[in-house]
């Protein structure tokens, strides 16, 4: 049984969300219950309280800084996303376990040996496995932190969906594609504030026949480097296209220090998962989110599970 098979099999038996382990940990030992993390460990502040105070400009603010995107937080809550209220939800508990390890990788001891550790790519093998849903939930969960700002980037320029999912599709103009096409000079000018104080957003922008080529361009590589060096105290989450069928996605994914692959339980094919992993840089921190995992303690019957392992390319 391969490393990935063992991790996924262990996760299925545990039926619970498990955190990322350190680089030298065995994947079989990486599945733990998210219930071990106490409620409110990120010292949350109610979203309504966060949005009352006036925003202060900082080094991420450009021409869009006065255009606050008003996310429909109550509606997102009802649709199964992480809640920014004081309400206790299973998805909050599950995402808390995941984000704790991501943050530890990004800013803890591993960050010293893991380049670009604060840049996280979220992908999947094929469309429809829940990667954009996961990217949004990770961003919302990290935004609950008192001392962390998260930048969510819709880099799935072939099939962008985050603006629509967040309910702001008609409220954004320029985005990632405009920057890559040299229609916008400064990356700050495509960063939008939201009504969640610690959450910023870069939409995909308009579609172009050069979209896939631009994802693998030197300018995209330079932008990723700018995310890491210009905002070293921030977390940047990029929602990328699926790994299979689009060669440029692998190039994009490998720009990040951490790569999350979303796996849909009883849907993602193990052979395709292995194929996707083989294309990735073995020195990256590669983790797996099992989406739509059936759980007895979930009102909806579904949730997240999490298994983590470094890809073994031997």
SVG drawing of the C-alpha trace seen along z (x, -y; Angstrom):
<svg xmlns="http://www.w3.org/2000/svg" viewBox="-29 -55 45 57">
<polyline fill="none" stroke="black" stroke-width="0.4" points="0.0,0.0 1.4,-3.4 1.9,-6.4 -1.1,-8.1 -3.3,-5.0 -2.3,-4.5 -3.1,-8.2 -6.5,-8.1 -7.4,-4.7 -6.4,-5.9 -8.5,-9.1 -11.5,-7.1 -11.4,-5.0 -10.9,-8.0 -13.9,-9.8 -12.6,-13.1 -10.5,-16.1 -6.9,-15.7 -4.1,-18.3 -0.9,-18.5 2.1,-16.9 5.7,-18.1 7.9,-17.2 9.6,-14.2 6.4,-12.7 4.9,-9.6 1.6,-10.2 0.0,-7.2 0.3,-9.1 -1.1,-12.4 -4.8,-11.7 -6.3,-13.2 -9.6,-14.5 -10.3,-18.2 -12.2,-18.0 -8.8,-18.2 -8.6,-21.9 -10.6,-24.0 -13.5,-26.2 -12.3,-29.8 -8.6,-29.0 -8.0,-31.6 -9.4,-34.3 -12.1,-35.2 -13.8,-38.5 -17.4,-38.7 -17.5,-39.8 -19.9,-42.6 -17.4,-43.9 -14.6,-43.7 -16.3,-45.8 -17.4,-48.6 -13.9,-50.1 -12.6,-52.2 -10.0,-50.4 -6.5,-51.6 -4.5,-51.7 -1.4,-49.6 1.1,-48.3 -1.6,-46.1 -3.8,-49.1 -4.0,-50.5 -6.7,-52.0 -9.3,-49.5 -8.8,-50.3 -11.9,-52.4 -14.1,-49.8 -15.0,-47.6 -16.5,-44.3 -19.5,-43.6 -19.6,-39.8 -23.0,-38.3 -21.7,-36.6 -25.0,-35.3 -25.8,-33.8 -22.3,-32.2 -22.9,-30.8 -26.1,-29.2 -24.5,-27.7 -22.0,-25.8 -19.0,-28.1 -17.0,-28.9 -19.0,-31.1 -17.5,-34.4 -20.1,-34.8 -19.9,-33.2 -22.0,-30.3 -20.4,-26.9 -20.2,-24.9 -18.6,-21.6 -17.0,-23.1 -15.3,-25.7 -13.9,-23.0 -12.7,-21.0 -11.0,-23.9 -9.4,-25.0 -7.4,-21.8 -6.3,-22.3 -5.3,-25.9 -3.3,-25.4 -0.8,-23.2 -0.8,-25.4 0.1,-28.4 2.7,-26.4 4.3,-25.5 4.1,-29.1 5.5,-30.8 6.9,-28.0 10.2,-26.2 9.5,-24.5 9.3,-27.9 13.1,-28.2 13.6,-25.2 10.4,-25.6 10.7,-28.4 7.5,-30.4 5.8,-28.7 3.2,-31.4 2.0,-30.9 -0.5,-28.1 -2.0,-26.7 -5.3,-24.8 -6.1,-22.4 -7.6,-19.1 -7.2,-16.4 -10.4,-17.2 -13.1,-19.9 -16.0,-19.6 -14.1,-18.2 -14.5,-21.2 -11.2,-23.1 -12.8,-26.6 -15.1,-25.9 -12.1,-24.7 -10.0,-27.7 -12.7,-30.1 -13.2,-28.2 -9.5,-28.2 -9.3,-32.0 -12.3,-32.6 -10.9,-30.5 -7.5,-32.2 -9.2,-35.6 -10.6,-34.8 -7.0,-35.0 -6.3,-38.1 -2.8,-38.6 -3.0,-37.2 -4.2,-38.8 -5.1,-36.5 -5.1,-37.3 -7.4,-35.0 -6.4,-34.8 -8.7,-33.4 -6.0,-32.0 -8.4,-29.6 -8.6,-32.0 -10.0,-29.3 -13.1,-28.8 -13.2,-31.4 -15.9,-31.0 -14.8,-32.6 -16.3,-36.0 -19.6,-34.4 -19.5,-32.2 -18.7,-35.2 -21.5,-37.2 -19.2,-40.0 -19.0,-39.2 -20.7,-42.4 -18.6,-44.5 -15.1,-43.8 -13.5,-45.1 -9.8,-44.4 -8.1,-41.3 -5.3,-38.8 -5.6,-38.6 -5.4,-42.4 -2.2,-42.4 -0.6,-39.6 -1.6,-41.3 0.2,-44.5 -3.0,-46.4 -2.4,-47.1 1.0,-48.1 0.9,-47.6 -0.5,-44.4 -1.9,-46.5 -4.4,-47.9 -6.1,-44.5 -6.3,-43.8 -9.8,-44.4 -10.7,-44.9 -13.7,-43.1 -16.0,-43.7 -13.9,-41.0 -11.1,-43.0 -8.4,-40.4 -9.5,-39.2 -8.3,-40.6 -9.3,-39.3 -7.8,-39.3 -10.4,-38.2 -9.5,-36.3 -10.3,-39.2 -11.5,-39.0 -10.9,-35.8 -8.3,-35.7 -7.2,-33.3 -3.7,-33.6 -5.0,-32.6 -3.1,-29.2 0.1,-30.6 0.0,-33.5 -0.3,-31.2 3.0,-29.7 4.7,-33.0 7.6,-34.6 5.4,-37.5 3.2,-35.0 6.4,-33.6 7.5,-37.1 4.1,-37.9 4.2,-34.8 7.7,-35.8 6.3,-39.3 3.5,-37.8 6.1,-36.0 8.6,-38.8 6.4,-41.8 3.9,-40.4 6.0,-37.9 3.6,-38.2 0.5,-37.4 -1.0,-34.2 -1.7,-34.0 -4.1,-31.3 -4.3,-30.7 -7.3,-28.7 -5.7,-27.2 -7.2,-25.1 -7.2,-21.3 -3.8,-19.6 -4.8,-17.1 -5.4,-18.2 -3.8,-21.7 0.0,-21.5 0.3,-25.1 -1.4,-24.3 1.6,-22.3 3.9,-25.2 1.5,-27.5 1.2,-25.0 4.9,-24.6 5.3,-28.4 3.9,-27.9 5.6,-26.4 2.5,-24.5 0.1,-22.6 -3.3,-21.4 -5.0,-18.8 -8.7,-18.5 -10.0,-14.9 -13.7,-14.1 -14.5,-11.0 -15.7,-8.1 -15.2,-10.2 -11.5,-11.0 -9.7,-8.2 -6.5,-7.0 -4.7,-6.6 -5.3,-10.2 -4.3,-11.4 -1.0,-9.6 -0.5,-11.0 -1.2,-14.5 1.2,-14.2 4.0,-12.8 4.1,-16.1 4.6,-18.2 7.9,-19.3 8.8,-16.7 10.3,-19.4 6.9,-21.1 4.6,-20.5 1.8,-18.6 -1.4,-17.9 -4.8,-16.4 -8.2,-17.7 -10.9,-15.0 -14.1,-16.8 -17.6,-15.5 -16.5,-12.9 -19.5,-11.1 -19.6,-11.6 -22.0,-10.4 -21.7,-13.6 -22.5,-16.0 -26.1,-17.3 -25.7,-17.2 -23.9,-13.9 -20.8,-15.5 -17.8,-17.4 -14.0,-17.5 -11.3,-15.0 -7.7,-15.7 -4.7,-13.5 -1.2,-14.8 2.0,-13.4 5.0,-14.6 5.0,-13.1 7.4,-10.3 8.9,-10.3 11.3,-7.4"/>
</svg>
